[in-house]
Amino acid sequence: MKRRKTGFESFAQVFLIVTIVVFVFGIIMVKSVESSYNRTIQKLQNEIDTLESDIDSLQMQKQELVSFNRVAEVATSKGYTYQNDATASTTGAQQ
């Protein structure tokens, strides 16, 4: 003999199916958003790496430009001269 489902059993079965479908779509949506964020993070990390490389390159250029030889070369081209006979001297106290 076949037993007839009650209204609660039918509702519970439909509710379970709807809940499972919503859960599956929710998981898919969360994974999609996570993947999108990971791509964005990867792009930003690549930009950070590029900028750090540029900063290192600029620091090396700065060190080259402020080297004594470079400064002396620019000074000479502008007509300045460098004299390396800078010695400290003191004058004796006069009595």
Kinemage of the C-alpha trace (Angstrom):
@kinemage 1
@onewidth
@group {chain A} dominant
@subgroup {mainchain}
@vectorlist {calphas} color= white
{ca met a 1} P 0.000 0.000 0.000
{ca lys a 2} L 1.347 3.364 -1.043
{ca arg a 3} L 1.505 6.039 1.585
{ca arg a 4} L 0.483 9.551 0.629
{ca lys a 5} L 2.892 12.415 1.435
{ca thr a 6} L 1.739 15.026 3.840
{ca gly a 7} L 1.966 18.752 3.092
{ca phe a 8} L 4.959 19.121 5.394
{ca glu a 9} L 6.877 16.313 3.662
{ca ser a 10} L 6.249 17.864 0.242
{ca phe a 11} L 7.334 21.271 1.529
{ca ala a 12} L 10.444 19.811 3.168
{ca gln a 13} L 11.414 18.011 -0.044
{ca val a 14} L 10.981 21.157 -2.178
{ca phe a 15} L 12.805 23.246 0.439
{ca leu a 16} L 15.723 20.775 0.456
{ca ile a 17} L 16.038 20.846 -3.331
{ca val a 18} L 15.876 24.657 -3.447
{ca thr a 19} L 18.426 24.907 -0.636
{ca ile a 20} L 20.841 22.573 -2.439
{ca val a 21} L 20.497 24.532 -5.704
{ca val a 22} L 21.081 27.863 -3.916
{ca phe a 23} L 24.078 26.375 -2.085
{ca val a 24} L 25.661 25.123 -5.327
{ca phe a 25} L 25.145 28.463 -7.083
{ca gly a 26} L 26.500 30.252 -4.015
{ca ile a 27} L 29.677 28.170 -4.048
{ca ile a 28} L 30.137 28.820 -7.773
{ca met a 29} L 29.648 32.559 -7.256
{ca val a 30} L 32.101 32.717 -4.344
{ca lys a 31} L 34.740 30.841 -6.368
{ca ser a 32} L 34.205 33.231 -9.274
{ca val a 33} L 34.630 36.297 -7.058
{ca glu a 34} L 37.704 34.748 -5.435
{ca ser a 35} L 39.215 34.086 -8.854
{ca ser a 36} L 38.542 37.670 -9.889
{ca tyr a 37} L 40.234 38.993 -6.744
{ca asn a 38} L 43.214 36.698 -7.303
{ca arg a 39} L 43.659 38.071 -10.841
{ca thr a 40} L 43.492 41.627 -9.515
{ca ile a 41} L 46.017 40.827 -6.787
{ca gln a 42} L 48.362 39.239 -9.346
{ca lys a 43} L 48.179 42.331 -11.579
{ca leu a 44} L 48.894 44.613 -8.615
{ca gln a 45} L 51.797 42.423 -7.514
{ca asn a 46} L 53.280 42.629 -11.021
{ca glu a 47} L 52.935 46.427 -10.944
{ca ile a 48} L 54.608 46.541 -7.522
{ca asp a 49} L 57.495 44.402 -8.772
{ca thr a 50} L 57.923 46.648 -11.815
{ca leu a 51} L 57.891 49.803 -9.697
{ca glu a 52} L 60.392 48.342 -7.219
{ca ser a 53} L 62.666 47.503 -10.125
{ca asp a 54} L 62.321 51.057 -11.444
{ca ile a 55} L 63.104 52.463 -7.997
{ca asp a 56} L 66.245 50.325 -7.739
{ca ser a 57} L 67.314 51.486 -11.198
{ca leu a 58} L 66.745 55.119 -10.280
{ca gln a 59} L 68.710 54.746 -7.064
{ca met a 60} L 71.634 53.321 -9.044
{ca gln a 61} L 71.412 56.232 -11.511
{ca lys a 62} L 71.347 58.659 -8.592
{ca gln a 63} L 74.486 57.098 -7.125
{ca glu a 64} L 76.213 57.381 -10.509
{ca leu a 65} L 75.184 61.014 -10.933
{ca val a 66} L 76.368 62.106 -7.501
{ca ser a 67} L 79.697 60.329 -7.753
{ca phe a 68} L 82.743 62.563 -7.381
{ca asn a 69} L 83.936 61.917 -10.931
{ca arg a 70} L 80.581 62.947 -12.400
{ca val a 71} L 80.386 66.077 -10.228
{ca ala a 72} L 83.966 67.014 -11.159
{ca glu a 73} L 83.195 66.476 -14.855
{ca val a 74} L 80.106 68.710 -14.735
{ca ala a 75} L 81.957 71.350 -12.721
{ca thr a 76} L 84.823 71.359 -15.223
{ca ser a 77} L 82.401 71.674 -18.150
{ca lys a 78} L 80.832 74.710 -16.423
{ca gly a 79} L 84.231 76.333 -15.944
{ca tyr a 80} L 84.850 75.514 -12.302
{ca thr a 81} L 88.130 74.107 -11.098
{ca tyr a 82} L 88.853 71.758 -8.273
{ca gln a 83} L 91.919 72.180 -6.159
{ca asn a 84} L 92.876 69.308 -3.935
{ca asp a 85} L 95.319 71.218 -1.778
{ca ala a 86} L 92.832 71.970 0.929
{ca thr a 87} L 94.879 71.644 4.074
{ca ala a 88} L 94.060 72.696 7.532
{ca ser a 89} L 96.279 75.344 8.958
{ca thr a 90} L 96.281 77.172 12.177
{ca thr a 91} L 97.747 80.474 13.042
{ca gly a 92} L 99.659 80.777 16.246
{ca ala a 93} L 98.345 83.079 18.889
{ca gln a 94} L 100.020 86.447 18.686
{ca gln a 95} L 101.396 87.841 21.922
